[in-house]
Amino acid sequence: MAYRFLLVSLNIDVILGEVTIFERKQKLNEMTKGNHLGDAYATTLARIKAQKGSRSRLGVEALMWVSNSERPLRTGELCHALGVKIGSHDINCENIPTIRTVLACSLGLVTVEASSSTARLVHFSLQEYLSNNPSLFQSPHSMIAEVCLTYLNFKCVRELPPTLSSAPSTVPLVGYASSYWGKHIRRERMEGVSPLALGLLIGFEGHISSQLLLLRYHEDRRWWEPSFDKRGGPKGFTGLHGAAFFGIAEIVAALLAIKEWDINAADNMGRTALAWAAVGGHEDVVRILLQRKDAKADTTDIEYGRTPLSWAAENGHAGVVKLLLEREDVNPNSVDPGFGRTPLLWAAKNGHEGVVKWLLERDDINPNAVDTEYGQTPLLWAAEGGYGGVVKLLLERDDVNPDISDLSGETALELAASRGHTSVVKLLSPPKQVRPTYFRAPLSLSRRFAFHRRKPSPRHPTPPRNSN
């Protein structure tokens, strides 16, 4: 309720800014109709910028951080972020503002959510206003990345044990900075950030940020446990792995120029830098790594026995799939031991039409591969998911069997019918001369199994699309 009163206060300031009774009545009428809320924000921002001393800078930067952060910032994180001085080598506790000061300098546009102790904008419409006025902040993502990297390079942060699973309360920004500095760089590039990134990545394996980054990666995918022993840290996750993870091509190229790397080195999940780039769909990084003559493009990870092509196909990264298929040493029919799926199966299961198209252009592709989990082919998975484009591509192949059934005895037609995918049913339906009763049988039969045929895997290794 507090934000409503604050919005009223902001509107009153705008109304009183008019000099005549007529103009004030006119402005009030506009406000009651919901018009010109932006005027209230513009007036308040002008007041923020008019504050004396560093209060103006603090208010504007608080708005910049809160409106451009990758996730809501806790109050301690925001205060430490605003207390970082670029070019410094360690934390200056005397330069960190209190949250009360930050809120005062933002003149009510930034508030604290009591239940989570996170800093938020006063209203969702303020986010829209700030997004529609990009000139309010100069290079916000570059500035945030620079602060994050400066913080991670602080002496007190470098001295932290690399096996900690959370940031100490004395350095609350470490968690956010570790997880998101690369994303901010990808959003907005600035030359001054590169030296700071390289300074962090050269000794990345022994830095706490490598551990926190991968723990966040697993947490975002809702995996119960990380695929490495967090007590020992993610050993082998080097700076090259980190740069490939974030997909920053310029940093990857700079790292390769600075020193000699084992480009095929695997971390303790068995992933190479190329594998991490493929997972994230970072086409430019994949291209740089594949230009190395010693690069192995078809290595399997320890975690799930999957290749870079398998991960790229599952996540729908068609450009990466195309690059990998150009390599003679890549097996397009590689099967992972966990689910028994080929790259084509993963792509069809998730409806990635562009990836399926590239894979089907290969003469050596197996379009009828069957996974070991449910006994499904690419056509069965695509039909069940309702991916008509993928189904059509598969049916155009003469060697695709449309009548094969899975371990539950259901065909592609039955799976599509039971899920209500009418457009896919039409693609799979026999010619019209077949008796109509034929069409009703799959629907009634498949309904019998629709809610009993399978249980979800307890720990699915599939990251969501566009993981990075």
C-alpha positions in Angstrom: 0.0 0.0 0.0 2.9 2.3 0.7 3.8 2.7 -3.0 0.2 4.0 -3.7 0.6 6.8 -1.3 4.0 7.6 -2.7 2.6 7.7 -6.3 0.0 10.1 -5.0 2.7 12.3 -3.5 4.7 12.3 -6.8 1.5 13.3 -8.7 0.8 16.1 -6.2 4.3 17.5 -6.9 3.6 17.5 -10.6 0.2 19.2 -10.1 1.7 21.9 -7.9 4.3 22.5 -10.5 1.6 24.2 -12.6 1.3 27.9 -12.0 -2.4 28.6 -12.5 -5.6 27.1 -11.1 -6.8 26.1 -14.5 -3.6 24.3 -15.4 -3.6 22.5 -12.1 -7.2 21.4 -12.6 -6.3 20.2 -16.1 -3.3 18.3 -14.8 -5.3 16.7 -12.0 -7.9 15.6 -14.6 -5.2 14.0 -16.6 -3.7 12.2 -13.6 -7.1 10.8 -12.5 -7.4 9.3 -16.0 -4.0 7.6 -15.6 -2.3 9.9 -18.1 1.1 11.5 -17.7 2.3 9.3 -14.9 5.7 9.8 -16.7 5.5 13.4 -15.7 5.6 12.4 -12.1 8.7 10.3 -12.7 10.4 12.9 -14.8 9.8 15.5 -12.1 11.2 13.3 -9.4 14.2 12.4 -11.5 14.9 16.1 -12.0 14.8 16.5 -8.3 17.2 13.6 -7.8 19.7 15.1 -10.2 19.4 18.5 -8.5 20.5 17.2 -5.1 23.7 18.5 -3.7 27.1 16.8 -3.5 27.2 13.0 -4.2 23.5 12.5 -3.3 22.6 13.1 -6.9 25.1 10.4 -8.1 24.0 8.0 -5.5 20.3 8.4 -6.3 20.8 7.9 -10.1 23.1 5.0 -9.7 20.7 3.2 -7.3 18.0 3.5 -9.9 20.4 2.2 -12.6 21.3 -0.9 -10.5 17.8 -1.7 -9.5 16.3 -1.3 -13.0 19.1 -3.2 -14.8 20.1 -6.0 -12.5 19.6 -9.6 -13.7 17.7 -10.4 -10.5 16.4 -8.4 -7.5 19.3 -7.1 -5.4 19.4 -7.6 -1.6 20.0 -4.4 0.3 23.5 -5.4 1.3 24.4 -6.1 -2.4 23.1 -2.8 -3.6 24.9 -0.8 -0.9 28.2 -2.5 -1.6 27.7 -2.0 -5.4 27.2 1.7 -4.8 30.3 1.9 -2.6 32.7 0.5 -5.2 35.2 3.0 -6.5 36.5 2.0 -10.0 40.3 1.6 -9.9 40.5 0.7 -6.2 42.1 -2.6 -5.1 40.1 -3.4 -2.0 36.9 -2.6 -0.2 36.6 0.7 1.6 34.0 0.1 4.3 33.7 3.9 4.9 32.6 4.4 1.4 29.6 2.0 1.5 26.3 3.9 2.0 23.6 2.7 4.3 20.3 1.6 2.7 18.6 4.4 4.5 20.8 6.9 2.7 20.3 5.2 -0.6 16.5 5.3 -0.2 16.6 9.0 0.8 18.7 9.9 -2.2 16.4 8.1 -4.6 13.5 10.2 -3.3 11.1 7.3 -2.9 11.6 5.7 -6.4 13.5 2.8 -4.8 11.9 0.9 -2.0 12.8 -2.2 0.1 10.5 -5.2 0.1 10.3 -6.2 3.7 9.7 -9.9 3.2 12.8 -10.5 1.1 15.0 -7.4 2.0 15.4 -6.7 -1.7 15.5 -3.3 -3.3 12.8 -2.7 -5.9 11.4 0.2 -7.9 8.3 1.8 -6.4 6.0 0.6 -9.2 6.2 -1.5 -12.4 5.4 1.5 -14.5 8.7 3.1 -13.4 10.6 0.2 -15.0 8.7 0.8 -18.2 9.5 4.5 -18.0 13.2 3.9 -17.5 13.3 1.3 -20.3 11.7 3.8 -22.6 14.2 6.5 -21.7 17.6 4.8 -22.2 19.5 8.1 -22.2 18.9 8.4 -18.5 21.8 6.1 -17.8 25.0 6.0 -19.8 26.2 2.5 -20.6 24.5 0.9 -17.5 25.4 -2.7 -18.2 29.0 -1.8 -18.9 29.1 0.2 -15.6 27.6 -2.7 -13.7 30.0 -5.2 -15.2 32.9 -2.9 -14.3 31.8 -2.7 -10.7 31.3 -6.4 -10.5 34.7 -7.2 -11.9 36.4 -4.6 -9.7 34.7 -6.2 -6.7 35.8 -9.7 -7.7 39.4 -8.5 -8.1 39.5 -7.0 -4.6 42.3 -8.3 -2.5 39.9 -9.5 0.3 37.8 -11.4 -2.3 40.7 -13.1 -3.9 41.8 -14.3 -0.5 38.6 -16.1 0.1 38.7 -20.0 -0.1 37.5 -21.1 -3.5 35.4 -23.9 -2.0 32.9 -21.6 -0.2 29.3 -22.3 -1.3 28.1 -18.8 -0.4 29.5 -15.3 -0.1 30.5 -14.2 3.4 28.4 -11.4 4.8 31.4 -9.1 4.7 31.4 -9.2 0.9 27.7 -9.6 -0.1 28.1 -8.6 -3.7 30.4 -11.6 -4.5 27.5 -13.9 -5.3 25.7 -11.6 -7.8 29.0 -10.4 -9.3 30.2 -14.0 -9.9 27.0 -15.1 -11.5 26.2 -12.1 -13.8 29.2 -10.1 -14.7 29.5 -11.9 -18.0 25.8 -11.4 -18.9 26.2 -7.6 -18.4 29.2 -7.6 -20.7 27.3 -9.5 -23.4 24.5 -6.9 -23.2 26.9 -4.0 -23.6 30.6 -4.1 -24.5 33.1 -1.6 -23.2 36.9 -1.8 -23.8 37.8 -0.8 -20.2 36.1 -4.0 -18.8 38.4 -6.4 -20.7 41.5 -6.0 -18.5 39.4 -6.5 -15.4 37.9 -9.7 -16.9 41.3 -11.1 -17.9 42.7 -10.3 -14.4 39.9 -12.4 -12.9 40.0 -15.3 -15.5 43.8 -15.9 -15.4 43.5 -17.3 -11.9 39.8 -18.4 -12.2 40.2 -22.0 -11.1 41.4 -20.8 -7.6 38.8 -18.0 -7.3 35.6 -18.3 -5.3 33.6 -16.9 -8.2 34.1 -20.1 -10.3 32.5 -22.1 -7.5 29.6 -19.7 -7.1 29.0 -19.4 -10.8 28.5 -23.1 -11.2 26.4 -23.5 -8.1 24.1 -20.8 -9.5 24.1 -22.7 -12.8 22.8 -25.8 -11.1 20.4 -23.8 -8.9 18.8 -22.1 -11.9 18.1 -25.5 -13.5 16.6 -26.8 -10.2 19.0 -29.7 -10.0 19.0 -30.9 -6.4 22.8 -31.3 -6.2 25.7 -29.9 -8.2 27.4 -32.5 -10.4 30.7 -31.8 -8.6 31.7 -32.0 -5.0 31.3 -28.5 -3.8 33.5 -29.1 -0.8 36.4 -29.5 -3.2 35.2 -26.9 -5.7 34.7 -27.2 -9.5 38.3 -28.3 -10.2 39.5 -27.7 -13.7 37.0 -25.0 -14.4 39.5 -22.5 -15.8 39.3 -19.0 -17.1 38.8 -20.3 -20.6 35.9 -22.4 -19.4 34.4 -19.3 -17.7 34.7 -17.1 -20.8 33.2 -19.8 -22.9 30.4 -20.2 -20.4 29.4 -16.6 -20.7 30.0 -16.5 -24.4 32.3 -13.5 -24.6 34.2 -14.0 -27.8 36.6 -11.1 -27.4 37.7 -12.4 -24.0 38.1 -16.0 -25.3 40.3 -14.7 -28.1 42.4 -12.6 -25.7 42.9 -15.5 -23.3 44.1 -17.7 -26.2 46.6 -15.0 -27.2 47.9 -14.4 -23.7 49.1 -18.0 -22.9 49.0 -21.5 -24.2 45.9 -23.3 -23.1 45.0 -27.0 -23.3 41.9 -26.3 -25.3 40.5 -29.8 -24.7 41.0 -29.7 -21.0 37.9 -30.9 -19.1 36.6 -29.7 -15.8 35.5 -32.2 -13.2 32.1 -32.5 -14.9 34.1 -33.6 -18.0 33.1 -30.5 -20.0 35.5 -28.6 -22.2 35.4 -25.0 -23.1 33.8 -26.0 -26.4 31.1 -27.9 -24.5 30.2 -24.9 -22.4 30.0 -22.7 -25.4 27.7 -25.2 -27.2 25.4 -25.5 -24.1 24.9 -21.7 -24.1 24.6 -21.4 -27.9 27.6 -19.0 -28.2 28.2 -19.3 -31.9 31.2 -16.9 -32.1 33.0 -18.7 -29.3 32.4 -22.1 -30.9 33.8 -20.7 -34.1 37.0 -19.4 -32.4 37.6 -22.7 -30.6 37.0 -24.9 -33.7 39.6 -22.9 -35.6 42.2 -24.4 -33.4 43.7 -27.5 -35.2 44.0 -29.4 -31.9 40.4 -28.9 -30.9 38.4 -32.1 -30.4 34.8 -31.4 -31.3 33.2 -34.7 -30.2 34.3 -35.3 -26.7 31.8 -36.6 -24.2 31.4 -35.2 -20.7 31.6 -37.3 -17.5 28.3 -36.0 -16.2 25.9 -37.4 -18.8 28.1 -38.7 -21.5 27.0 -36.1 -23.9 28.8 -34.3 -26.7 28.7 -30.6 -27.6 26.4 -31.4 -30.5 24.0 -33.2 -28.2 23.8 -30.1 -25.9 23.5 -27.7 -28.8 20.7 -29.7 -30.4 18.7 -30.0 -27.3 18.8 -26.3 -26.6 17.9 -25.3 -30.2 21.2 -23.6 -31.1 21.0 -24.2 -34.9 24.1 -22.0 -35.7 26.3 -24.0 -33.3 24.8 -27.3 -34.7 25.7 -26.2 -38.2 29.3 -25.4 -37.2 29.8 -28.7 -35.4 28.3 -30.7 -38.3 31.0 -29.2 -40.6 33.6 -31.1 -38.6 34.5 -34.6 -39.9 35.2 -35.9 -36.4 31.6 -35.2 -35.1 29.3 -38.2 -35.0 25.7 -36.9 -35.7 24.3 -40.1 -34.2 26.1 -40.1 -30.9 24.0 -41.7 -28.1 24.1 -40.5 -24.5 24.1 -43.3 -21.9 21.6 -41.7 -19.6 18.5 -41.5 -21.8 19.8 -43.2 -25.0 19.1 -40.1 -27.1 20.8 -38.9 -30.2 21.1 -35.2 -31.1 18.1 -35.6 -33.4 16.0 -37.1 -30.7 16.9 -34.2 -28.3 16.0 -31.6 -31.0 12.8 -33.3 -32.0 11.7 -33.7 -28.3 12.0 -30.0 -27.8 10.6 -28.9 -31.1 13.7 -27.2 -32.5 12.8 -27.2 -36.2 15.9 -25.4 -37.4 18.2 -28.0 -35.7 16.2 -30.9 -37.0 16.5 -29.5 -40.5 20.2 -29.3 -40.3 20.5 -32.8 -38.9 18.2 -34.4 -41.5 20.3 -33.0 -44.3 23.0 -35.4 -43.3 23.0 -38.7 -45.3 24.3 -40.6 -42.4 21.7 -39.5 -39.9 19.4 -42.1 -38.3 15.9 -40.7 -38.3 14.4 -43.7 -36.5 16.7 -43.8 -33.5 14.9 -45.1 -30.4 15.8 -43.8 -26.9 16.1 -46.2 -24.0 13.9 -44.3 -21.6 10.5 -44.5 -23.4 11.4 -46.2 -26.6 10.5 -43.2 -28.6 11.8 -42.0 -32.0 12.2 -38.4 -33.1 8.7 -38.6 -34.8 7.1 -39.9 -31.6 8.6 -37.1 -29.5 7.7 -34.4 -32.0 4.1 -35.7 -32.3 3.7 -35.8 -28.5 4.9 -32.3 -28.2 2.7 -31.0 -31.0 5.6 -29.7 -33.1 4.0 -29.8 -36.5 7.0 -28.3 -38.3 9.3 -31.0 -37.0 6.8 -33.8 -37.8 6.5 -32.5 -41.3 10.2 -32.5 -41.8 10.5 -36.0 -40.6 7.6 -37.3 -42.7 9.3 -35.9 -45.8 12.0 -38.5 -45.3 11.2 -41.8 -47.1 13.0 -43.8 -44.4 10.9 -42.5 -41.4 8.5 -45.1 -40.1 5.3 -43.3 -39.0 3.7 -46.5 -37.6 6.4 -47.4 -35.0 5.2 -47.5 -31.4 6.9 -46.7 -28.1 7.3 -48.9 -25.0 3.7 -48.2 -24.1 2.5 -49.3 -27.5 1.4 -45.9 -28.7 2.1 -44.6 -32.2 2.8 -41.0 -33.2 -0.8 -40.6 -34.2 -2.1 -41.8 -30.8 0.3 -39.5 -28.9 -0.7 -36.5 -30.9 -4.4 -37.3 -30.5 -4.2 -37.8 -26.8 -2.6 -34.4 -26.3 -5.1 -32.6 -28.5 -2.6 -31.7 -31.3 -5.1 -31.6 -34.1 -2.8 -30.1 -36.7 -0.3 -32.9 -36.0 -3.1 -35.5 -36.2 -3.9 -34.2 -39.7 -0.3 -34.6 -40.8 -0.2 -38.2 -39.5 -3.7 -39.3 -40.5 -4.2 -42.0 -43.2 -5.9 -41.1 -46.5 -9.6 -40.2 -46.4 -10.8 -43.4 -47.8 -10.1 -45.2 -44.5 -13.2 -45.6 -42.4 -13.9 -42.8 -39.8 -13.9 -45.3 -36.9 -10.1 -45.6 -37.4 -9.6 -42.1 -36.3 -11.6 -42.5 -33.1 -9.7 -45.6 -31.9 -6.3 -43.9 -31.3 -7.9 -41.1 -29.4 -9.9 -43.3 -27.0 -7.1 -45.7 -26.6 -4.4 -43.1 -25.9 -6.6 -41.3 -23.3 -6.4 -44.5 -21.3 -2.7 -44.2 -21.0 -2.3 -40.4 -21.2 -1.8 -39.9 -17.4 -0.3 -43.3 -16.5 2.3 -44.0 -19.2 5.3 -42.3 -17.6 6.7 -40.6 -14.6 9.1 -37.7 -14.8 12.8 -38.5 -14.3 13.9 -37.7 -10.7 16.7 -35.5 -11.9 16.5 -34.4 -15.5 19.8 -33.1 -16.9 18.1 -30.9 -19.4 18.9 -27.2 -19.0 16.2 -24.7 -20.2 16.6 -23.1 -23.5 19.1 -20.2 -23.8 20.7 -21.2 -20.7 23.2 -18.3 -20.6 
